[in-house]
């Protein structure tokens, strides 16, 4: 419903300047003349060509990023470093507990770290979170869709991690002062999950969830700047602790504060110069960034074993991203065994959202009110999320085609009856009166009201001989996207409401829709705008989010020759390219679409720790 900002000032990297030698000047002159001729010709063609209409994605593929194929760096003398990481859940829990013990042993006031049952009860009374106890029960009320089972492995890891988080945070005092004064607590390392300014709620949450997976595997403390507005929308996730840090510029502008954060260039320079400079790694690395510009994900070399071994020596790691990069964490060779054991079904997003990203009480109260008023008594629930990435102009250009596809998708999948094909009335009308009425409720989330009006006209105001009832619900239609804590809270109300449906029809590439499918553990249908197909919608590959762009899908690991240059989807069989239905909306780069985790059959359970 709420758009996330996707505009960019520059889609291409700056050209590299090359100084000509005297022997090249004649050739250079000829090239300049040739290109000037091309420019003149293209201008002439434009002058005589008719004005171009706003194209539909089915008519033209929109190329937002025209990045070249990834440049794989090969070194004459690579220097790989082993990255020791737990290989299963039991080892991970032990590592977290050992780290917690080290952190507590150095505490000056150990009584400050106590967290008795009475203190826990008092903390929960102060930081109430009704959704923590009630959210699973609400999903169990769906009459068609069976909910996903709890993951006991993740629960056990989460409980151990919660104690580590509390132990470190309670010793820090003022977090900003702790960071600026370069203080250190043995065993305590940190991850700051910042996001790019102007990001919508979906982008924020997917970025924080990704950082949480990394924090658990590497035993780091997850912190979230207040400037992201995330702490104002969700419950505090760690009992006795807090993940919120103030909106000081050291967090919101980390990439520009080179006096505080080691840049990517500096980090990689140290890693690559180890062989030539024996003291390259001697200087302590207190804080390091993972991005340089407006990057949706950490830079490609972040997902390498050697680089991760070096990052393990850094106290603070700063993320400032916008998307879901968990599949790439599964691709890191040293991380893969423990992540596979922790999430054997690869259904990561659902379990993370339902433990880490629980809606605060004001949001949860609205969710329950919407559910009880519109969906509690429905026999079938269908959610439709319609997103126009370029606002009003995009809506005017393709809303008719979008709505046609959605209506056909609803009919072809038997979510709603075909109003143009009325069924035969029963021979005995009294039998129809006596039988229970089937109620189908459709929730529409969009910035515009057009789809709601159309579905109401075609399905609610049309007599259906079946006698069944259809209701169409739309909570808001703002027309434009706004930002702020209250906006994010209302967005979360609609996301959670969508996740409570039995079936979802989503706009491809929308992080708003990705959260709905994640919370609900639903494999959605995507609206199909490909010009090469006539299908109105196609089934997604997985409940896992698929939105990882623009970044390389290859290992760019110059020190790890066994994977360097290989495509991640070729190395890990359960990491897949995104569905081609996304291609008209985002042609990422020459490597194709993004990647996602494929969720396996969950009937076998999660096994022992």
C-alpha positions in Angstrom: 0.0 0.0 0.0 2.7 2.5 1.0 5.3 3.1 -1.6 8.9 2.9 -0.8 11.2 5.3 -2.4 13.1 3.9 -5.4 14.2 6.9 -7.3 17.9 7.3 -8.1 19.8 10.2 -9.4 22.4 8.2 -11.3 21.9 4.7 -12.6 25.4 4.2 -14.1 28.8 4.5 -12.6 30.9 7.5 -13.6 33.1 6.9 -16.6 36.8 6.3 -16.0 39.1 9.0 -17.5 42.0 7.6 -19.6 44.9 9.9 -20.6 45.9 9.5 -24.3 49.4 9.0 -25.4 50.7 10.9 -28.5 50.4 7.8 -30.6 46.7 7.6 -29.8 45.7 11.2 -30.7 44.8 10.6 -34.3 42.7 7.6 -33.4 41.1 9.6 -30.6 40.1 12.4 -33.0 38.5 9.9 -35.4 36.5 8.4 -32.6 35.3 11.8 -31.4 34.1 12.7 -34.9 32.4 9.3 -35.2 30.5 9.8 -31.9 29.6 13.4 -32.8 28.0 12.1 -36.0 26.0 9.5 -34.0 24.8 12.2 -31.6 23.7 14.5 -34.4 21.9 11.6 -36.1 20.1 10.6 -32.9 19.0 14.2 -32.3 17.7 14.5 -35.9 15.7 11.3 -35.4 14.2 12.6 -32.2 13.1 15.8 -33.9 11.1 14.0 -36.5 9.8 11.2 -34.3 6.3 11.5 -32.7 6.2 12.0 -28.9 6.4 8.8 -27.0 3.5 7.7 -24.8 4.0 6.4 -21.2 4.7 2.7 -21.8 3.2 -0.3 -20.1 5.6 -2.8 -18.5 4.0 -5.3 -20.9 5.2 -3.1 -23.8 8.6 -2.3 -22.5 10.9 -3.7 -19.9 12.0 -1.0 -17.5 15.8 -1.2 -16.9 16.4 0.7 -13.6 20.0 -0.6 -13.3 22.2 -1.1 -16.3 25.2 -2.4 -14.3 27.9 -4.3 -16.2 28.6 -7.9 -15.4 30.5 -8.3 -12.1 34.3 -7.9 -12.3 35.9 -10.9 -10.7 39.2 -10.0 -9.1 42.0 -12.7 -9.3 45.1 -12.4 -7.2 48.5 -13.8 -8.0 49.1 -14.7 -4.4 45.7 -15.1 -2.5 45.9 -15.3 1.2 42.8 -17.2 2.5 41.9 -17.1 6.2 39.8 -19.7 7.8 36.6 -18.4 9.4 35.7 -20.7 12.4 32.0 -20.7 12.9 29.7 -23.2 14.7 28.5 -25.9 12.4 25.2 -26.9 14.2 22.7 -25.5 16.6 24.2 -27.1 19.7 27.6 -25.6 18.9 26.0 -22.2 18.2 24.1 -22.1 21.5 27.3 -23.1 23.3 29.3 -20.4 21.5 26.6 -17.8 22.4 26.6 -18.9 26.1 30.4 -18.9 26.3 30.5 -15.4 24.8 27.9 -14.3 27.4 30.0 -15.7 30.2 33.1 -13.9 29.0 31.1 -10.7 28.8 29.8 -11.1 32.3 33.1 -12.0 33.9 34.5 -8.6 33.1 31.6 -6.6 34.6 32.5 -4.3 37.4 29.1 -4.6 39.0 27.8 -8.2 38.5 24.6 -7.6 40.4 23.6 -5.2 37.6 23.5 -8.1 35.3 21.0 -10.1 37.4 17.6 -10.8 35.7 15.5 -12.7 38.2 12.0 -13.9 37.5 10.5 -11.0 39.3 12.7 -8.6 37.3 11.6 -10.3 34.1 7.9 -9.9 35.1 8.4 -6.3 35.9 10.2 -5.7 32.5 7.3 -7.3 30.6 4.8 -5.3 32.6 6.6 -2.1 31.5 7.2 -3.2 27.9 3.9 -4.8 27.2 3.6 -6.7 23.9 0.3 -8.4 23.5 1.2 -9.7 20.0 3.9 -11.9 21.6 1.3 -14.1 23.2 -1.6 -13.6 20.7 -0.1 -13.6 17.1 0.1 -17.4 16.6 -3.5 -17.8 17.8 -4.7 -15.3 15.2 -3.0 -17.2 12.4 -4.6 -20.5 13.6 -8.1 -19.0 12.9 -7.6 -19.2 9.2 -10.0 -21.9 7.9 -8.2 -22.9 4.7 -4.4 -22.3 5.3 -2.6 -24.4 7.8 -0.1 -22.4 9.8 3.7 -23.1 9.9 4.9 -25.0 12.9 7.2 -23.4 15.5 10.9 -23.9 15.0 12.3 -25.1 18.4 15.9 -24.7 17.2 15.4 -21.1 16.5 13.5 -20.6 19.8 16.4 -22.1 21.8 19.0 -20.0 19.9 16.9 -16.9 20.4 16.7 -17.4 24.1 20.4 -17.8 24.5 21.0 -14.8 22.3 18.6 -12.7 24.3 20.8 -13.2 27.4 23.9 -12.2 25.5 22.2 -9.1 24.3 21.1 -8.2 27.8 24.6 -8.8 29.3 26.3 -6.5 26.9 23.8 -3.7 26.7 23.5 -3.4 30.5 27.2 -2.8 30.8 27.4 -0.1 28.1 25.6 2.7 29.7 25.1 5.5 27.1 25.7 3.7 23.8 26.7 6.7 21.8 29.3 7.7 24.4 30.5 4.1 24.6 31.1 4.1 20.9 32.7 7.6 20.6 35.1 6.9 23.5 36.1 3.6 21.7 35.3 1.5 24.8 35.5 -2.2 24.8 33.8 -5.1 26.6 35.4 -8.5 26.3 33.0 -10.8 24.4 30.7 -7.9 23.2 30.7 -7.0 19.5 28.0 -5.0 17.8 25.9 -4.7 14.6 24.1 -1.4 13.8 21.2 -2.1 11.5 20.7 1.3 9.8 18.7 1.9 6.7 18.9 4.4 3.9 16.8 7.6 4.4 13.4 7.6 2.7 13.0 3.8 3.0 9.5 2.4 3.5 8.6 0.1 6.3 9.1 -3.1 4.2 12.7 -2.1 3.3 13.5 -1.2 6.9 12.2 -4.5 8.3 13.9 -6.7 5.7 17.2 -5.0 6.4 16.9 -5.4 10.1 15.9 -9.1 9.8 18.9 -9.7 7.6 21.2 -8.0 10.1 19.7 -10.2 12.9 20.6 -13.4 11.1 24.2 -12.2 10.8 24.3 -11.0 14.4 23.2 -14.4 15.7 25.7 -16.4 13.6 28.6 -14.1 14.6 27.4 -13.5 18.2 27.0 -9.8 17.8 24.6 -7.4 19.5 21.9 -6.0 17.2 21.2 -2.3 17.6 18.7 -0.2 15.6 18.9 3.6 15.4 15.8 5.4 16.5 16.0 7.4 13.2 14.8 4.3 11.4 11.4 4.6 13.3 11.5 0.8 13.7 11.7 0.9 17.5 8.6 3.1 17.5 6.5 0.5 15.6 7.6 -2.8 17.0 8.0 -4.3 20.5 11.3 -4.4 22.3 12.4 -7.9 21.2 15.0 -8.8 23.9 13.8 -9.1 27.5 15.7 -6.9 30.0 17.5 -5.1 27.2 16.9 -2.6 24.4 17.9 -2.6 20.7 17.3 1.2 20.3 20.0 3.7 20.0 19.5 7.4 19.7 19.4 9.3 16.4 22.8 10.7 16.7 24.6 11.3 13.5 27.3 8.7 14.2 24.6 6.2 13.4 22.5 8.0 10.7 25.5 9.3 8.8 28.0 6.5 9.5 29.3 6.3 5.9 30.3 9.9 5.8 32.0 9.8 9.2 35.3 8.5 8.1 36.8 9.6 11.4 34.6 7.0 13.2 34.0 4.2 10.6 36.6 2.4 8.6 35.5 2.6 4.9 35.1 -0.4 2.6 38.2 0.8 0.6 40.3 1.0 3.7 39.1 -2.4 4.9 39.8 -4.2 1.6 43.1 -2.5 1.3 44.2 -3.9 4.6 43.0 -7.3 3.7 44.8 -7.3 0.3 48.1 -5.8 1.5 48.8 -8.3 4.3 51.5 -10.0 2.2 53.4 -6.9 1.4 52.9 -5.1 4.8 53.4 -7.3 7.9 51.8 -4.5 10.0 48.7 -4.0 7.8 46.4 -5.7 10.3 48.2 -4.6 13.4 46.2 -1.4 13.9 42.9 -2.1 15.7 39.8 -2.0 13.7 37.1 -0.6 16.0 34.3 0.1 13.5 33.8 -0.7 9.9 31.1 0.1 7.4 29.8 -2.5 4.9 28.6 -0.1 2.1 30.1 3.0 0.4 27.2 4.6 -1.4 23.4 4.1 -1.6 23.7 0.3 -1.6 20.8 -2.1 -1.0 23.1 -4.7 0.4 26.6 -5.1 1.8 29.3 -5.0 -0.8 29.9 -8.4 -2.6 33.2 -9.2 -0.7 31.3 -9.1 2.6 30.0 -12.6 1.7 33.4 -14.2 1.7 35.0 -16.4 4.3 38.3 -14.5 4.4 36.7 -11.2 4.7 34.4 -12.5 7.4 37.4 -13.8 9.3 38.8 -10.3 9.3 35.5 -8.7 10.2 35.4 -11.0 13.3 38.2 -8.8 14.7 36.1 -5.6 14.4 34.1 -4.5 17.4 31.4 -2.6 15.5 30.0 -3.3 12.0 27.6 -0.8 10.4 24.9 -1.8 8.0 23.0 0.8 6.0 21.0 -1.2 3.6 17.5 -1.5 2.2 16.8 -5.1 1.3 16.7 -8.8 2.3 20.1 -10.4 1.9 19.6 -13.6 4.0 20.1 -15.9 1.0 23.6 -14.5 0.5 24.4 -15.3 4.2 23.4 -18.9 3.4 25.9 -18.7 0.5 28.8 -17.9 2.7 30.6 -21.3 3.0 31.4 -21.0 6.7 27.9 -19.8 7.6 26.1 -22.4 5.6 26.2 -25.5 7.9 24.8 -23.8 10.9 22.2 -21.9 9.0 21.1 -25.1 7.3 20.8 -26.9 10.7 19.0 -23.9 12.3 16.5 -23.5 9.4 16.3 -26.9 7.7 13.2 -25.8 5.8 14.8 -22.4 4.9 11.7 -20.6 6.1 13.7 -18.0 7.7 11.6 -14.9 7.2 8.5 -16.2 9.0 10.3 -17.2 12.1 12.3 -14.0 12.3 9.3 -11.8 11.8 7.2 -13.5 14.4 9.9 -13.3 17.1 12.0 -10.2 16.3 9.4 -7.9 14.6 6.3 -8.1 16.7 3.9 -5.1 16.4 3.6 -2.8 19.3 0.3 -2.7 21.3 -1.2 0.2 19.4 -0.6 -1.5 16.1 -1.8 -4.9 17.4 -5.0 -3.4 18.8 -5.9 -2.1 15.3 -5.0 -5.4 13.7 -7.4 -7.3 16.0 -10.1 -4.8 15.4 -9.8 -5.1 11.6 -9.7 -8.9 11.9 -12.7 -9.2 14.1 -14.8 -6.7 12.1 -14.0 -8.1 8.7 -12.3 -11.5 8.6 -13.1 -13.6 11.8 -16.2 -15.1 10.3 -15.1 -15.3 6.7 -14.8 -18.8 5.2 -12.2 -17.7 2.7 -9.9 -14.7 2.9 -8.1 -13.2 -0.1 -5.6 -10.4 0.1 -4.6 -8.2 -2.9 -1.7 -5.8 -2.7 -1.3 -3.4 -5.7 1.7 -1.2 -5.9 2.6 1.4 -8.5 6.3 2.1 -8.3 6.2 5.4 -10.2 3.1 6.9 -8.5 0.3 8.5 -10.3 1.8 8.4 -13.8 2.4 4.6 -13.4 -1.2 4.2 -12.1 -2.7 6.1 -15.1 -0.6 4.1 -17.6 -1.3 0.5 -16.3 -4.0 0.4 -13.7 -6.6 -1.0 -16.2 -4.2 -3.8 -17.2 -3.4 -4.5 -13.5 -7.0 -4.7 -12.5 -7.9 -6.9 -15.5 -5.2 -9.4 -14.4 -6.2 -9.3 -10.7 -9.8 -10.0 -11.5 -8.9 -12.9 -13.8 -6.5 -14.2 -11.2 -9.3 -14.2 -8.6 -11.6 -16.1 -11.0 -9.2 -18.6 -12.5 -8.0 -19.7 -9.1 -11.6 -20.0 -7.8 -11.1 -17.4 -5.2 -14.2 -15.6 -6.5 -17.0 -16.8 -8.8 -17.1 -15.5 -12.4 -19.9 -12.9 -12.5 -20.2 -13.3 -16.2 -21.1 -17.0 -15.8 -24.0 -17.1 -13.4 -24.7 -20.5 -12.0 -28.1 -22.2 -12.2 -30.5 -21.4 -9.4 -31.3 -24.3 -7.2 -34.5 -26.3 -7.9 -35.7 -25.8 -4.4 -35.0 -22.2 -3.2 -35.8 -23.3 0.4 -32.7 -25.5 0.4 -30.5 -22.6 -0.5 -32.0 -20.5 2.4 -31.4 -23.4 4.8 -27.8 -24.1 3.9 -24.9 -22.1 5.5 -23.7 -19.2 3.4 -20.1 -19.2 2.3 -18.5 -15.8 2.9 -15.4 -14.7 1.0 -13.7 -11.4 2.1 -11.2 -9.7 -0.1 -8.7 -7.2 1.5 -7.3 -4.6 -1.0 -4.2 -2.6 -0.1 -3.3 0.2 -2.5 -2.7 3.9 -2.5 -5.6 4.2 -5.0 -9.3 3.3 -4.7 -9.8 2.2 -8.3 -9.4 -1.6 -7.7 -11.7 -1.5 -4.7 -14.4 0.3 -6.8 -14.1 -2.2 -9.6 -14.3 -5.3 -7.4 -17.2 -3.9 -5.6 -19.0 -3.2 -8.8 -18.3 -6.6 -10.4 -18.7 -8.9 -7.4 -20.7 -7.1 -4.6 -23.2 -5.2 -6.7 -23.8 -8.2 -9.0 -26.4 -10.8 -8.1 -24.7 -14.2 -7.6 -27.0 -17.1 -8.0 -24.9 -19.2 -5.7 -26.2 -17.3 -2.8 -22.7 -16.8 -1.4 -21.6 -13.5 0.1 -18.6 -11.5 -1.0 -17.1 -8.5 0.8 -14.4 -6.1 -0.3 -12.4 -4.2 2.3 -9.9 -1.4 1.8 -8.6 0.3 4.9 -6.9 3.4 3.4 -6.2 4.9 0.0 -3.9 7.9 0.6 -3.0 8.6 -3.1 0.6 9.5 -2.1 3.2 8.0 0.1 4.0 9.7 3.4 6.6 9.0 6.0 6.8 8.9 9.8 6.1 6.6 12.8 2.3 6.9 12.5 2.5 6.1 8.8 4.7 3.1 9.5 2.2 1.9 12.1 -0.7 2.0 9.8 1.4 0.3 7.1 2.1 -2.5 9.6 -1.6 -2.8 10.4 -2.3 -3.5 6.7 0.7 -5.8 6.3 -0.3 -8.0 9.2 -3.9 -7.9 8.0 -2.8 -9.2 4.6 -0.7 -11.9 6.3 -3.9 -13.2 8.0 -5.4 -14.1 4.6 -5.6 -17.6 3.1 -4.4 -16.5 -0.3 -2.3 -13.5 -1.5 -2.1 -11.7 -4.9 0.9 -9.4 -4.8 2.8 -6.9 -7.0 6.2 -8.4 -7.7 9.2 -6.8 -6.0 7.1 -5.0 -3.4 8.7 -5.2 0.1 5.3 -4.4 1.5 3.9 -7.6 0.0 7.1 -9.5 0.9 6.4 -8.8 4.6 2.8 -10.0 4.3 3.8 -13.3 2.7 6.6 -13.7 5.3 4.5 -13.0 8.4 1.8 -15.3 7.0 4.2 -18.0 5.7 2.2 -17.8 2.4 3.3 -18.6 -1.1 1.6 -15.8 -3.1 0.5 -15.3 -6.6 2.2 -12.5 -8.5 0.5 -10.2 -10.9 2.0 -11.0 -14.3 2.8 -8.1 -16.6 5.2 -9.8 -18.9 4.6 -9.1 -22.6 5.5 -12.6 -23.5 2.7 -14.3 -21.5 -1.0 -14.0 -21.4 -1.4 -15.4 -17.8 -2.9 -12.9 -15.3 -0.9 -14.2 -12.4 1.7 -16.9 -11.5 2.5 -18.7 -8.3 5.6 -17.6 -6.5 8.4 -20.0 -5.8 8.5 -19.7 -2.0 7.2 -17.8 1.0 10.7 -16.3 1.3 11.2 -12.8 0.0 12.8 -12.3 -3.3 14.2 -8.8 -3.6 18.0 -8.6 -3.7 19.1 -5.9 -6.1 21.2 -4.4 -7.4 24.2 -6.6 -6.4 26.3 -9.4 -7.8 25.0 -12.9 -7.6 28.5 -14.2 -7.9 31.1 -14.8 -5.3 33.6 -11.9 -5.5 36.2 -13.5 -3.1 39.7 -13.0 -4.5 41.3 -14.8 -1.5 38.9 -17.8 -1.6 39.7 -19.4 -4.9 37.4 -22.4 -4.4 34.3 -20.1 -4.9 35.7 -16.9 -6.5 33.8 -16.0 -9.7 31.2 -18.7 -9.3 27.5 -18.0 -9.3 25.9 -18.5 -5.9 22.9 -20.4 -7.4 25.3 -22.9 -9.0 27.0 -23.6 -5.6 23.9 -23.7 -3.4 21.0 -25.7 -4.9 18.3 -24.2 -2.7 19.2 -20.7 -3.7 17.3 -19.8 -6.9 16.9 -17.0 -9.3 13.8 -15.0 -8.7 10.7 -15.8 -10.8 10.8 -14.3 -14.2 7.5 -12.5 -13.5 9.6 -9.8 -11.9 11.5 -9.1 -15.1 9.3 -6.3 -16.6 9.5 -4.3 -13.3 13.2 -4.7 -12.5 15.8 -5.8 -15.1 18.7 -5.6 -12.7 21.8 -6.2 -14.5 23.4 -8.6 -17.0 23.4 -11.3 -14.4 19.6 -11.3 -14.4 17.2 -11.1 -11.5 17.8 -11.4 -7.8 17.8 -14.6 -5.7 15.7 -16.3 -3.1 15.7 -19.2 -0.7 13.5 -22.1 -1.7 11.4 -23.4 1.2 11.3 -27.2 1.6 8.5 -29.5 2.7 7.9 -28.7 6.4 6.1 -32.0 7.2 9.2 -33.7 8.6 9.7 -31.3 11.5 12.9 -29.6 12.6 14.7 -32.5 14.3 16.9 -32.4 17.4 19.3 -29.6 18.4 
